[in-house]
């Protein structure tokens, strides 16, 4: 009997080994095949990597596929790490070099991106894709002839690469070679007549040619198919601006902002219309919403819109009268009554504590609000920015849900549903919009975020992007000069909510230290960090990004 059992086990083991070998062989064939759809190829490569069943150049291929997936999820840090391992295994693997260049570019590290694109082309001069990617950087930098040269080479070596045709068309449009651009769009249509970027971009080209009927036909057709395509709606608004129909443009910009209130192009465009209409307060509000960035990378269209907003905001910013000197204002928000997930009891309580303390230390205006929906959140920021224009100090304190997705930090209104991670763009408030609200102040611009808590949306949320939800904290940011952003917990850590009726450890420490006289603000947040670190037994450590102007000291309570 024991003999039979042993033979059976041997047979089973052999069968399992054969099946496993067959699976590895199948996965390897799929992973290697560049013609296979990525939805099938990526899991096959992951299977090989996870089982550690691949080495050498095959492992380099598998890692490059994983790196490409991470880029699509906007997880550029891990993408760069993964693609660097691929390049180390096979230094001549130009696909991995090109992909790493793309990850560097999306991270705002253009010089490193150019180095990778150049190295890939040095190793394979007939590789069309890096020419296109390098051309995009040239276009973003305004080097249009260099961009055109690269797109020419991309098309020469990869004539079926639709993106190169549409990119060359856009550069030709910028160079006022309109007929050449239209010809490029026609070639792109031969490759994929249904590609939305053809009509969306050709709309602008026709508009710049003064052929408004054709322009609106392109944009209208695309918007009819995709009513929430904000890119096409903005382009149609731009064409209306070219035509001089400011009411039609305003209607489209309003629609774009209703769909996505964080949209840079729509705010910049709408600001230009309000400036023409002499409504300078609204123009400044829109320019502020478009001007500030916490990341190093913008798409070319967004970069142009942001640059216009920054220039016009500087031109329209009034000089405050001397009587306003020393004025301090604050907006304090506590979001706890979430409608689609469980409520948070502490944020409204924490916000009331902080609001009370700020009034006690002499802030002239403290706006304290709780349980803001998306629209009310943006309304509150707009109203506060008008107060900040008349102040030396502007402070925003926020308690509630928050997360980072695709490199952008978001604060969550109480009516957010977030069925998918990408819904954050339209349903949540980008941190840049909070930065914009304090940006109008002359000296101290401070944002305090007590917002790193559990993610109640996780059980039902569809994941399409790399998502660092609140249980892992916010992402690193780089605020401009003169701004401070203070997180209750540094990236990768959680902030605690407090027990029972108690305030959170961070709110408790902040409220206590704000009242101490003669503590300069930089040192104050160092003390808060140490207090929270001790109170949470080394489980939570606040973190500060940026700094106020360096030539002046700032005190919540100056003392005598």
PyMOL commands that set and color helices and strands:
alter all, ss='L'
color gray80, all
select helices_A, chain A and resi 2-32+38-50+56-72+76-89+94-106+110-123+128-140+144-157+162-174+178-191+196-208+212-225+230-243+246-259+264-276+280-291+300-316+322-324+346-360+374-388+421-427+431-438+470-472+505-514+521-535
alter helices_A, ss='H'
color red, helices_A
select strands_A, chain A and resi 328-334+365-370+393-399+402-405+408-411+429-430+444-450+467-468+483-487+543-546
alter strands_A, ss='S'
color yellow, strands_A
deselect
rebuild
show_as cartoon
